[in-house]
Amino acid sequence: MFEPSQAVQAVPGSAQTIHPAKVIAISSSSIKVACSNCNLRELCMPVGLNKEELARVDTLVDVRRKVKKGGALFHNGEKFTSLYAIRTGFFKTCVATEDGRDQVTGFQMAGEVMGLDGIVNDQHTCDAIALEDAEVCVLPFERIEELSHEIASMQRHVHKIMSREIVRENGVMLLLGSMRAEERLAAFLLNLVQRLHTRGFSQSELVLRMTREEIGSYLGLKLETVSRTFSKFADEGIIEVKQRHVRILNSDALRDLVSRPDCD
């Protein structure tokens, strides 16, 4: 339903400079693992490419960027130049509200692509903040467009990524517009563990990289409501919670919450 880890480095096309401890760019000469050999390739790159096409796709990535926890990958209003494939780590995207609060718009993890928001107007419309130390592959968008004209599966893959983002946004709108607090949190946990399982992690255990306040911001819930709902799930034997470690004991109960008809 949804779709959400040195020298001073200036972000290309931006007047802003990132704190020296937050970002480091790694040149192509330092990159040891090509896209064709990356264990996340099937998650962020097309499948079924022949040897020649794989070699051409490998030329996409000539820079990797490390972002320290709390650092920004890009900012709202910054010039759009690249997409970013997350290799390790976890991010949140957020926008500033009129009253100065940060509204979380999504959470992204390894194997997912960020930066699609910048395609429409050639500038980013949100901030992307690392929730833990992370590393991304920088994919220059001009090069992606060139390869999309030459490799049909690349074009289809880009369209698939864009479509997935549209579906995710529609899912969030449905979530915020029609679900109760319990249903929202249940859907969030199910989606998160499913995405992690796709990457080889457990189907029933996860470590939350985001705070409960950030979860509440994303789900349109107050912090107290998020904490109370977590406690309710734990009391009912649906989940087990130890700080940020969550173990799902009864996934069917979570699914029933999400799929039950509105009784109002």
Order of alpha helices (4+ residues) and beta strands (2+ residues): beta-beta-beta-alpha-alpha-beta-beta-beta-beta-beta-beta-beta-beta-alpha-alpha-alpha-beta-alpha-alpha-beta-beta-alpha
